């Protein structure tokens, strides 16, 4: 089924994906098999001190987005930035559909969906008001 919109809320442990249109909603929950953990390292060591999330987790999120025309990426921390970089480098077609990356703490499912509906209502109005390119 084709959906107009999707929202992803993610942290290092899980992702919640809602795909929706005016009258249909589908929800997916994806668990990370190796969530991000802070690694303490000695002074002078090279590296940022944390591990990166695994690609299986990101691939599961991308699969859950299948059929969405546009999507919004949210979450409280670094994980959303890593997914954004992942799709930018490996999946440019998915990246093209991403309208925004936002910091959003830990909303309930209802709060997340309400946020997405408000966001896309504004985004859709902006797109319909933009001038069409002339050739």
C-alpha positions as CSV (number, residue, x, y, z in Angstrom):
1,X,0.0,0.0,0.0
2,X,1.2,3.5,-0.7
3,X,1.2,6.0,2.1
4,X,1.6,9.8,1.8
5,X,3.6,10.2,5.0
6,X,5.7,8.5,7.6
7,X,7.3,9.5,10.8
8,X,10.2,7.7,12.5
9,X,11.1,8.2,16.2
10,X,14.2,6.4,17.1
11,X,16.9,6.1,19.8
12,X,19.8,3.7,20.0
13,X,17.5,0.8,21.3
14,X,14.4,1.0,19.1
15,X,12.6,2.7,16.3
16,X,8.8,3.4,16.0
17,X,7.6,4.0,12.4
18,X,4.2,5.2,11.5
19,X,3.1,5.2,7.9
20,X,-0.2,7.0,7.3
21,X,-2.5,8.8,4.9
22,X,-5.9,10.4,5.5
23,X,-7.7,7.2,6.6
24,X,-5.0,4.4,7.1
25,X,-2.3,3.9,9.6
26,X,0.4,1.2,9.8
27,X,2.8,1.0,12.7
28,X,6.2,-0.9,13.0
29,X,8.5,-1.3,16.0
30,X,12.1,-2.2,15.2
31,X,14.6,-3.2,17.9
32,X,18.3,-2.7,17.6
33,X,20.3,-5.9,18.2
34,X,23.4,-3.9,19.3
35,X,22.3,-0.5,20.7
36,X,24.7,2.4,21.0
37,X,26.7,2.4,24.2
38,X,29.1,4.9,25.5
39,X,32.6,3.4,25.7
40,X,35.0,4.9,28.2
41,X,38.4,5.2,26.8
42,X,41.8,6.4,28.1
43,X,42.9,9.9,27.6
44,X,44.8,10.4,24.3
45,X,43.0,7.5,22.6
46,X,41.8,8.0,19.1
47,X,38.1,7.9,18.4
48,X,34.9,9.4,19.7
49,X,34.4,6.9,22.5
50,X,31.2,5.3,21.2
51,X,30.3,2.5,18.8
52,X,28.1,3.0,15.8
53,X,24.7,1.5,15.4
54,X,24.5,-1.5,13.2
55,X,23.3,-1.4,9.6
56,X,20.7,-4.1,10.1
57,X,18.8,-1.8,12.4
58,X,18.9,1.0,9.8
59,X,17.8,-1.4,7.1
60,X,14.9,-2.5,9.2
61,X,13.8,1.2,9.6
62,X,14.1,1.8,5.8
63,X,12.1,-1.3,5.1
64,X,9.4,-0.1,7.4
65,X,9.2,3.2,5.4
66,X,8.4,1.3,2.2
67,X,5.6,3.0,0.3
68,X,5.8,6.4,2.0
69,X,6.2,9.4,-0.3
70,X,7.6,11.7,2.4
71,X,9.0,11.1,5.9
72,X,10.1,12.9,9.1
73,X,12.9,11.6,11.3
74,X,12.8,12.3,15.0
75,X,14.4,11.2,18.2
76,X,16.2,12.4,21.3
77,X,19.9,11.8,20.5
78,X,22.6,10.8,18.1
79,X,21.0,7.8,16.5
80,X,18.8,9.8,14.2
81,X,21.9,11.6,12.9
82,X,23.5,8.3,12.2
83,X,20.4,7.1,10.3
84,X,20.3,10.4,8.3
85,X,24.0,10.0,7.3
86,X,23.4,6.3,6.4
87,X,20.5,7.0,4.0
88,X,22.4,10.1,2.6
89,X,25.4,8.0,1.6
90,X,23.8,4.6,0.8
91,X,20.2,5.3,-0.1
92,X,19.8,8.6,-1.9
93,X,16.3,7.8,-3.0
94,X,15.2,7.4,0.6
95,X,17.1,10.6,1.6
96,X,15.2,12.6,-1.1
97,X,11.9,11.8,0.6
98,X,13.2,13.0,4.0
99,X,11.7,16.4,4.8
100,X,13.2,17.1,8.2
101,X,15.2,15.8,11.1
102,X,14.0,16.9,14.5
103,X,14.9,16.4,18.1
104,X,11.9,14.9,20.0
105,X,12.3,13.4,23.4
106,X,10.1,10.4,24.3
107,X,6.6,11.1,23.1
108,X,3.7,8.6,23.4
109,X,2.5,7.0,20.1
110,X,-0.5,9.4,20.1
111,X,1.7,12.5,20.6
112,X,4.1,11.3,17.9
113,X,1.4,10.8,15.4
114,X,-0.2,14.2,16.3
115,X,3.1,15.9,15.8
116,X,3.5,14.2,12.4
117,X,0.0,15.2,11.2
118,X,0.7,18.8,12.2
119,X,4.1,18.8,10.5
120,X,2.8,17.3,7.2
121,X,-0.3,19.6,7.1
122,X,2.1,22.6,7.1
123,X,4.6,21.0,4.7
124,X,1.8,20.0,2.3
125,X,0.4,23.6,2.3
126,X,3.9,25.0,1.7
127,X,4.4,22.6,-1.3
128,X,1.1,23.4,-2.8
129,X,1.8,27.2,-2.5
130,X,5.2,27.0,-4.1
131,X,5.4,28.3,-7.7
132,X,5.8,25.6,-10.4
133,X,9.0,25.8,-12.3
134,X,8.8,27.2,-15.9
135,X,10.6,25.4,-18.7
